[in-house]
Each structure stands twice: as structure tokens, then as C-alpha cells.
């Protein structure tokens, strides 16, 4: 963790900047005289950029805007992650007034407005030299492109602002989705063509985490996937490889702090263990490791675990390990998840249930755990790397001491030095995230909401699989399968056959992305792009599920409008020129 903080401070120790565009003010926290003399009713373009130091801080403020929508980085398709509580998106209660839509819009436009302010200030006010101006402008154009990329992924056509604005003059109508993609491509092309922008930074470089040409190529290639310009996407992904990105050797350790600057990482948000500047993956995925509150925002959906194949690449089937499992109702399958040596009281509690009574003749008092564990052995190793599986162990905290816990059902309090993994939802039994979650009693973070692990925004495995998709959509499946197999080989799972056809390969690529990129805030956007969210997440009988598939809270498909987010009602009231997306007339 100390290395993370040191690395971060090398290029952003001056980032402690108060940036409040929400009140139409941008100023340096260390320049108190500005606070006393400048009106608060407009963007302080002419004052923010007066010195090189202020210029650096202003650009850092644009980077800092990446944090404002950080829930987007942990938000994932509910076929991969499931909230502990049902969300408005999943239970058909979302309206254009729902907070998730307005907060996301505001946070992303905050980034846009910071970017516009910086581009103007660097060009017209800042005293820095021409070469530095060119480099900083390219960085900010990338960031502006990224903010618009997120907006267009969700809302599909938003107003394009390119100049510093006053908040009472936000009055533009929406540009079309294609116009926004074209604008993003232009910004990214400007980055790529800028001679002062480095190709990429190697591990240990003080500037690691700043924008590079490889990041611009990667993001532009992603945009071309939306416009279905496959040849252009392929060309950009080839450039990412030629600039030196490659797969890290070990999947499981890629997501640890020591390897967050590997050649696989194309662009990441730099974190430090300081409130407001750290990662909250760990807080959302499972803070049990460091602070003992045992609280999770997100759980792993059983469908996600079942997607992981056997090591040889063949499909996983529960019936191969537990005959008759697939024909049983989800609730009845619980019997296979029970711990060994249930007490008489525990068995009595099961027998007393008025619903979901179990056939205890299927229970093996001294072999139930071992029988279940066989279903997780000989599986794609990424499963165990990403998920705390039933009867697997996790090194967490017992006060200030490292403690090994085991995920067992039903939960028991500690006895004889044996510790069950406990959460605050012990009446139910779930799969829990392991990926990104800190281990041990002292992970080096003073605040559970401010971890030092960097947010991975883009990495090479993501690009390889998009490259494969673009090749396959270009009727080149024989080339596409080689890209998929690079990812599978690194994972330690059997490779796809070279003769696989386009239709089957399309399905395999999508499944591979769901396995490889689990918990990385990527799959939800894929499901929207592919328009597969209904089939993967809203099929009959799906919902928030316990490990055996028993539904705790069902999902309810509102309609195809879920593929496009509504323009927030508050924004339509602020700007009457904004039209609403189809299906969202509340």
C-alpha cells in the first residue's frame, strides 16, 4: 500500500484541489485570495490557469472527476453481480426521476465541464510552454472523450458542449447518438496525432496513470465497436498491441496492488489510501477483510459461477457431480450445500420450515461438504480467483490478527478455533466476491472506503476480446478464435477449436467476456450494446439468488427501454430543449 501511495504522489500530490463546478466555481484550494476576490457566479476560467502550478492542479481536477461516477466502475450486469437489495432497474420501479439517472448524468457532465474549462484555460490563459500545452490538451481531450463515451453508452444522444459554460445557460438540445460518437472519435484522433503525448508509460514511471496514445487507441477502438466499423476497431486494437501492451502472466495476482502497473493495464484511475482519493471496490465487494463489519453491497449471482467451464474447456453441468440437481426446484437444492455434521438443533430447524422443506435423505452427514466441493474443482481457475465459493477459505481479520474463515452453511458462531465466514446477511447463503477484496487484518488502509488499489478502466484482455469480436463480425472467425485463446491460455482453461463457426464463436466471445471481466464494471455495458440484458438477467425465475438458486427477490423486466437510460427529469426541467427517450414517459 505504501508503494501505491508513493507512486500516486509522484504525479498527483498536488491534486488536493477544491473543484466545485456544481456551483459554477473552479478554484485552487491553496489560493485563498481567489476565494475572497472573485465572484462565485461563473467559471473562474481566467483565474484558474494563471500559473504553471495552477495549470497542473486544474488538469489534475479533470482527472479527479473520474471518481465522481465511481459506482459505474463497480456496476455490472446482474447476471454477474447482484445487489444485496433489489434495485429500481431490476424490479421495474425505475422512472426518469430515479436518482441513479440524475446523479450519473450530473457526475459525467461535471467531468465534461471541467474538461472544457481546462481546454480553454490551457490555450488562452496558462503561461506554460507550447509543448506542455499540447500534451496537457491531449490528455484533457481524452478525458472529455471518456466522459462523453459513458454518457452516450447510457443515454444514447446527449448535448455536446465544447466551451466553458455558465450553469444558467445549459440550454442545448440533444445531439444524435452518432453525432456524439463522431465528436468522441475526433477528440481521440487529436490525442493520437499529438506528438507530445507519450505512447505508454512503463511500470515505475512517475507519470503512470496519465493519458497515453495507447489509451486513446483503445478507447477509440471501443467507440468503433458501437458504430460497427469493425476494420477501424481492429486497426486501433492492433496499435494497442504494437505500443507494448500484453497479458500479465497470472490472472489471480493481476488485481493485487503489486501488479497494477503491469503491461496489461492500459488506463487506470490512480488511488491512494485517503478519503476521497481511494478505491471503494473493497467497501462494496466485502469490507470484512479489514474492518470486520462484514457488509457487502454486491454479491455474486449463481449464474455467474455456473458460467465458468471445466479446465478442459467443456461445459460445466451440475448433474455430473450431483445427479438429479438440474431437475430439482432451486429451493430443494439447498440440501447439497449443508455443512457436515449438522447438529440436532440445526436439523430440527430445517424440519420445522413451513416452506422449502428439504429431502434430508440426500444429506451426507460426513461427506456433504466434500461432495459439493468437487463441483468447484477442475474448473476454470478464474472462478476461484474471482469468487469466495462454498467451503473455500478466505484470510480476513479477527481484530488485529489475520484469521482464516471458511464459507459454510448454515452459519455458526466461532467454536474451537474454527471460524465461519460471516456477513450481516447470515440468514441467507451467497457467493461472495474475492476479486479486488483485501486480505488480512492490516491491508494498509485507514478508511474502508479509501483503498489504494487502482481502478482498472481498460486492460489488454478486454481489448483482445473486443478484437476477437470485431474479427468475427468481419467474417474472420479463424483469426478471432486465436485472440480468444490467448485469454483462455493465460487463464489455464482449454482453448476453443479453430474450426468454430461465426454464430457459435459470437456466443463464446460474449461468455468469455463475462468470465474474464467479472466485477470490473464492463459487462453491464456489453449487455446494453448487445441488447442481451433481457435474456441474461430477466428470464423467468431470475432475481437475487442464494448459492443454490433460490430467489430472495425477483427481477421484473420493465421493457426494452432498459437498454437506454432516460434523460433525467430534473435535467429536462432545467433544460426544456431536452427530449425524452422512448418508453420513459413516466
Secondary structure by P-SEA (a helix, b strand, c coil): caaaaaaaacccccccccccccccbbbbccaaaaaacccccccccccccccaaaaaaaaaaaaaccccccccccccccccccccccccccccccccccaaaaaaaaaaaaaaaaaaaaaaaaaccccccaaaaaaaaaaaaaaaaaaaaaaaacccccccccccccccccccccccaaaaaaaaaaaaaaaaacccccccccccccccccccaaaaaaaaaaaaaaacaaaaaaaaaaaaaaabbbbcccccccccccccccccccbbbbbccccccccccccccccccccccccccbbbbccccccccccccccccccccccccccccccccccccccccccaaaaaaaaacccccccccccccccaaaaaaaaaccccccccccccccccccccccccbbbbbbbccccccccccccccccccccbbbbbbccccccccccccccccccccccccccaaaaaaaaaaaaaaaccaaaaaaaaaaaaaaaccccccccccaaaaaaaaaaaaaaaacccccaaaaaaaaccccccccccccccccccccccbbbbbcccccccccccaaaaaacccccccccccc
